[in-house]
Amino acid sequence: MTSPSQKSEAEPGSEAAGQTGQESLNGQGGLGEVSYRKLLRNVPFVLLWLTLAQSALGDQFFKVGVPWHTTQQFGDVFDGALVGMAMALPLTIFGLCSGVLVDRFNRFGLLLGADLVRMTITGAIAAFMAASMLDLPGLLAGVILLTVPSTLYMPAVQTIVPRLAGGHVPTIARMDALLLGSATTMTVLGPSITGLALTVVPLSALLGIDAATFGIAALLIVAIRVKAGGEVLRPTAAKPSRSLKGILSAVREGLRFIMTEPALRAQFLVYPALDGAQYSIVFILPGFLLSYGDGGTVLFGVAVAAIGIGRVVGMFTVTHTFLLRRRGLVFVGNFFVQGLAILVMCLGSDAWLAPPAMFFVGLPAGMATVSISTYVQSVVPEQMRGRVFASIASLSSAAMPVAPLLFGLVATSASASVSLMCIAATFILGSVYLMTQRKVREVL
């Protein structure tokens, strides 16, 4: 196992950098000796796990309820697509800078502040909605304001995990799988609960619960600070320049790393289009299901929950099989499987094909999430992880504000089914490109 300082001596994309990650993965007994029982004895990690899991459940009330409510309330798939644009816009604009802030500022203040701000904004949206004082422009503004502090959250969490794991890559992989898997499990419970709950309670009540989960998360962040001490949450940048010039320079460093690391560069040349198409699914799906005239909110909740189930299965499949050492297979096959699943759903004649199709959208996506995360944590120096993860998130989200609008226009001018088939075609074409990239196929 090499130390962070040794890692930093390997240039991104060099053979040394690749060997560093692979030696870390194969060394110290591998994944077999990292038990979940051992992870659960790490109190700060358990607190972080609880923080993400319970707030992720509340997030689903918002992410599932608001698009369905918007499409149903205002009667147009394009209105739901506008919500998708509003959710993605802050990450596209602020995502790069968020990673630099994570590297340079205390994570305790960033995480605590983000939770408190999100609690306030979500509570305000719930109150205005309950009073019937929230129109579409007001809702879109609230969504944008809510998403801004969220851009800091996951880059901060992802830079804390390696410290809690002591730099041991197999432990990082298991922690990632548990954190992401648990959060994704809530994407199973959340949509199902949302779909059922919306038949008996207004969306404003669910958003009130969402606001409460942010308050609980803030308390748990304080508990992590008490249990783990300030060292885990301190900035990683050796000389944290907080000037605008220093921040922009660090942003360029994060982008430069990705664009000079061969396996990452090939993927992120096409990921903006692919992730934009993937992001659009949940905003087009309500129109597709409503065209059948049955199922309603319950079927939509089940379909979105199926994505979460697939993600959980995919994450744990990677960490428990040979695929963690053959991540190139995951990278090239991810979107191809998703495209085929959507085509089968659209060419069928039953709305209940949606849940199994969405399962096979989530399955390879979950595999790819863990594969990308562990690969980056293997080859990126510690002091750069925040900005690199943020650069990845920002590049992936580059097309997200535009993609729902484009696919929404297709749905409006043709049909939601045609729009979803366009998404499937985008997936398959992108996957074919990745299959031609040797550096991607050969990632271990």
Buried (B, 14 or more C-beta within 10 A) or exposed (E): BBEBEEBBEBEBBBEBBBBBBBBBBBEBEBBEEBEEEEBEEBEBBBBBBBBBBBBBBBBBBBBBBBBBBBBBEBEBBBBBBBBBBBBBBBBBBBBBBBBBBBBBBBBBEBBBBBBBBBBBBBBBBBBBBBEEEBEEEEBBEBBBBBBBBBBBBBBBBBBBBBBBBEBBBBBBBBBBBBBBBBBBBBBBBBBBBBBBBBEEEBBBBBBBBBBBBBBBBBEBBBBBBEBBEEEBBBBBBEEBEEEEEBBEEBBEBBBEBBBBBBBBBBBBBBBBBBBBBBBBBBBBBBBBBBEBEEBBBBBBBBBBBBBBBBBBBBBBBBBEEEBBBBBBBBBBBBBBBBBBBBBBBBEEEEBBBBBBBBBBBBBBBBBBBBBBBBBBBBBBBBBBBBBBBBBBBBBBBBBBBBBBBBBBBBBBEEBBBBBBBBBBBBBBBBBEBBBEBEBBBEBB
